[in-house]
Amino acid sequence: MLKGKKIIIGITGSIAAFKIPYLIRLLIHEEAEVRVIMTPVATRFVTPLTLATLSQNPVIVEPFEPGDGTWNSHVELGLWADIMILAPVTANTLGKMVNGIADNMVVTAYLSAKCPVFIAPAMDLDMFQHPSTQRNLSLLKSFGNTIIEPQVGELASGLTGPGRLEEPEKILEIVKAYFAKINDFHKKKILITAGPTYEKIDPVRFIGNYSTGKMGFALAEQAATRGADVLLITGPTELTTRHRAIQRIDVTSAEEMYLSCMEHAPKMNIIIMAAAVADYTVKNQLNTKLKKSTSTLSIALNPTKDILWELGKNKKKNQVLVGFALETNNEIENAYAKLKAKNLDFIVLNSLNDLGAGFGGSTNKVSVIERNGKIHDGSVKNKYEVASDILDIICERLLKN
């Protein structure tokens, strides 16, 4: 399964580094191509010579090779790899990764990576449980990284608790499970919408909503990672895309999103409408700034075009259409009625009554409702994990067909 896969292993200064030679042997046995990067402190726990012998590649510690001054390009490493495994990762390195402190090759390669990154922390239990460490892990999750949670066990300090590096065999299982999924949507074309729309009042004001686009972007990244060719149509957002298989189209208004969706939808196998499109747009948009006055202001609004309804009406045979519903009351009933009315295959329900769900945050809690009425209830998770769960359900449907 791992034959020919290009894997970077980044090692930081933890006593748990002694486990990594065995992990490398397991990966090489699976016919993966492994390259190792180390922090200078990590070399005190396991030697570069040992790792170079096992990986069959030179080990990189410094930006420049001693002697000939050859530059080790972190950019090339980031482009070369299919995945990056950082293990063990200390609390110190977690902080550097979160804040972009690129003072060693492990962090610079991480910041340059265009591939999925798996992070396996290892440290003493008090360090692991400290609020700063937990915050850093949460932020790294929100960036789209996968955290390989440490295990509870005996630690180097003699204490027992969480912080023990996951065993190499389990890390290998996680890596193999990842690669088993990357062809889930091979040769599938997926259109995903994300973010809000802004409906212009005048040159400096608009009507909008609180959507940040995080859910749609997480879906795009996860779908691309699993082999899809993704077209992401997004409203205004500060988010960026990382995966090479994502083509991005930026729009501003509901009308622009409508036109873009209508143009590209017929070519798609799967359409996931995660954007929070405005229901109304300003009837008389002004080209000059509206001046403040003491009188009451009324703005006339017209309904926007119903993109989801149009897509459902024109849905092709074997095309999968997924909508989103944000509800505050009678959630299941309202969401299912929307699914039926707009000819959807699935609807993803967000409830503003659920803590950790909705706009803006890095977590979400959804229920996915199928056309046959089956409900998949989820728990509060990072939005990348939620995206993966949604895609799992869609993938299961595709396999059945």
N, C-alpha and C positions, 0 to 999 in steps of 0.2 A: 504493500500500500504506500510506503514512503519512498519507493525507488525513485531516485533522481530528484527528490524534494530538497530544496536548498534551505538549510536551517542555520540561523545564527544563535549561538548560546552566549549570553552575557553573564559573567560571573563577578560578583562583588565580594567585599571583604567580610565574609561570615565563615565561622567554623563549619557550617553546613556545606561549604564548597567541596568537602571531601566526598560527597555523594555524586558530584557531577561527572567524574571519569566513568562511572558505571552508566550514567544516563547517556553519555557519548557512545559508549560501547553498544548500548541497546539501539541507538539511532543508526549507527554504522551497520549493525547487524540487519537492520531493516532496509539497508542500501540507500539511506539518506546521505546527502552531502552536507558536512558540518564544518562550520567555521566558528572559532572561539575568540571572543573579546573579553579582556579582563581589566579590572581596575588595578592600579599598582598595589593596593593593599591586598587584593585577592591573591596575588602571587605568593604571599606569605603563608597561605593556607594550602595551596596546591600549585605545583610547579608548571610553568608553561611548557617545559619539555615533555612532561607526562601527557598533557592535553594535546600537544602537537602530534605526539606519537599515536595517540588513540584516534584523533580526528583526521589524521593524514593531511593536515594543513597547518601552515604556520599560525601561531597564536599572536594576536594583536594586543599590545598593552599600551603603547605610546603612539601619538600621532605620527612621529617620525622614527624610522628604524635607526637604532644606534649604529654608528659606523658609516654607512653609505647615505644616511639621511633620507631614504625613500619615504614618501608620504603615504600613509595609510588613509585612504579616502573614506570617511564616514558616509559621504553621499553615495558612493558606489556600493558600499555595503547595504545601505538602506534600499537601494534599487535591486540588488542582487537577490535578496532573500525572499522565500515564499512565506516564512514565518520567523519570528524572533522569540526566543525563550530567554527570559532574564531570570536566572536562578543560581544561587540564592540572592535575594535582594534585601539589603539592609534598610533600616529606618532612614539612615543618612541618604542613601541613593533614592529612596522613595521621595524624600523632600526635594532632592535635586531634579528629579524627573518632573514633578508637579510644577516646579518654578522655573524650569528651563535653564538650570545652572549646569552648563556643558563644560565641565572642567576635567572630564576623562572620556575615553573612547566609548565606554558603555553608554553613557548618557548622550553623547553626540550622535552615536549610531541610532539610539532610540528616537531621538528627535528628528532624525532624517528618514526613519523607516516608512515605507509605503505599504508595508505588509501588516497583517495581524500580529499583535504582540501579546505574549503570555507572560504574566508576572507572578513569580513564586516567592513571596516574602519569607524570611526566616530571621528570627530574633528572639530575645528573651521575652517572657510573657508580659512583663510590665511595660516594656517598650511597645510590644504589639498592641496592647490594650490602651495605650495612651491616646487621648483624644486627637492629638496631632497626627499620629500614625493612621488612625481610623479615618480621619478627614482626608489624608493624602490618598489612601486606598479608594475612598469613595470618589474623589476627583479623578483618579486614574481610570476608574470604571466608567465615569461619565465621559471620558475622552474616547471610549470605545475599546479599551484594553480588556483582556480577560485576566481575572485574578485567580490563580491557583491557590486556594485557601490553605494556610498552614494547618497542620494537624495538632491535636492535643497529645502530649507525650513528655517524656523526660528530656530536659533541655541541658545544654552544656553547663549551665550554672548550677545544675543539680536540682533545680525546681521542676515541677511538673505543671504543664498548662499549655495553652495555645501558643504557637510560635515555631513549632517544629516543621522544617521543610518537608513538603510532600515527597513521598518515596519515588525514586526514578521510574519504577514500573508503572505507577499511577500517572506520572507526568506523560509517559509514553502513551498510555491509554487515552489521555486527554488529547494529545496531538493526533493520534490515529483517528479518534472520533471527529476531530475537526476536519481532517482531510477526507473522511468518509462523506462529509456533508458538502464539500465544495463543488460537487457536480450535481447537486440537487436541482439546480436551475440551468444546467448546461444548455446553451443555445436558446434559452428562453429570453424573450425581450419583455422587460418589465418597465412600465411607466409608473412613476411615483410622484405625487404632488406633496408639497410641504409649505409650511409657513403661513402667514396671514396674507390678505390683500389689503392694499391701501386705496381708498376711494377719495379722490381729490376734491377738496372744497375750493381751494385757491392755491396759488403757487407755494404757500408755506404751511398749509393745514390739510389734514385728511381725516377720514373716518377709518378706524382700524380695530384690531382686537389684540389680545395678549399673547397670541401664538408666537413661539420663537422658532419653530421649524425642527426642533430637536427630534421629535418622534419620526417625522418623515425622513430626516437625514440618517437616523439610525437604521431605518428600514432600507434605505438606499445602500448604505455601507454593508449591511448584513447580506442583502440580496446579491450585491456585486461579489462579496467574498465567497458566496455559494455558487458562483459560476454564471450569474445572469449578466446580460447586457442591460444596463439601467439607464433610463432617461429620467432625470430628476427635474421637474418643473417646480420652481420655488418662488414664492413671494419674497418680499424684502426680509433679509436676515443677515446677521453677521457670521453665520456658520460657514465653514469651508468643507469641501469634499477632499478625500484623500485617495480613494481607490481609483485605479486607472480605468476601470470598466464603467465608470459613471460619467455620462454626458450631462451637462447641466445647462438649463435654460432659465434665465432670471426674468421674472415678470413683476409688475407692480399691481395692476388692477385685476378685478374679477373678469373683466372683458378680455384682457390680455391672456389670462390663464385659460379662459374658455377657448379662445382661438387656437392657442398652442395645443391644448388637449385634443380638440377636434381634428387638428392637422395630423397628430402623431398616433392617436388611439387606434386607428384601423390596423396599424402594423404591429400591435402589441399582443403578446400572449396573456399577460397579466396586467391589470391596472389597479393600483392602490391609491385611493384618493384620501390622503392624510391631511391635506391643506385645510385651513380654516378660512374658507372663502366667504367674503361678505355677502349677506343676503340682500343688502340694499346699496345703491350707489347714488351719489348726489345728482339730482336732475339738472341743475344749472351750474356747472363748474365754471369758476371764474378764472380769468387769465391775469387779473391784477389782485393785489392783496385786499381782502375785505377789512375795512377799517372798523375799529371798535366804536360803538355808540352806546348811549344810555338806554336805548329802546330794546325791547325784546327781539330776539332774532329767531326766525323760523327757517329751517332748511328743508326743502322738498326732496324726498327720496323716491327713487324708482327701484323696483325689484331687479336684482341681477339675474342673468340667465342661469338656469339650474344645470350645472355641468354634469352632475351625477345622473340626473334624470335623462339627459341627452345621451350619455354614454350607455345607460341601461337600455334605452330605446333602440340604440344602434348596435348593441352588443352582438359580436359575431359568434358563430358556433364554436364551442370549446374555448372561448375567451373567458377568463376569470375576472370578475369585477368585485372589488372590495371597497366598501365605504366606511366612514367613521361617523360616529354619533356622540355628541357631548350632551348629556342629559342631567337635569336636576331633580326630576320627579318622574314616577312611572317609567323608570329607565328601560327595563326589558321590553315592555309593551311598546313604548315609543320607538325604540331602536328596531324592533322586529317589523313594525308597521312601515318604517322607512325602507328597510330591506325589501319588503314586498312591493311597495309602491314604485321603487326605482330599479327593480329587476336585478338586485345584487345577488352574488353568490355567498358573500360573507359581509357582516358588519361588525366593526370593532367599537365596542361601547366604552366610553369614559363616563364616569359619574363624578360630578363636582362634590358629591357627598363623601367620596372616598379620600381619606388622608393619603397624601403622596401621589395623587393623580392630577391630571389636568395640565394646564399651560405652565411653561417656564422652568419647572424643576427638572432634575436629572433622573427622576423616577416616574413610574406610571403604574397604574393598576387598570387592567382592561378585562372585559369579557368578550369573547369572540362568538358570535351567533351565526350558525350555518343556515342555509336556506330551508333545510328540513326541520329547523327549530332546535337542533342540538346546541347546547351552550357550553363553551369552554371557559371556565372561570379562572382568572389568574390572580396572583398575589402581587403585592408591591415589589417591584424590581427595578433595576436600572433600565433605562429605555432601550439600550442595546440588547439586553436580555429579553425584554418584552418583544422587541422586533423579531428576535430569533424565534420566540414562541409563536408569533403570528405566522411567520414563514413556515414553521414546522407544520402548522395546521393546513396551510395552503398546499404544501408539498404532499401531505398525506392525501389530499383531495386529488391532486394530479396523478399520483400513483394508482389510485382507485380507478381513474378514468383510462 
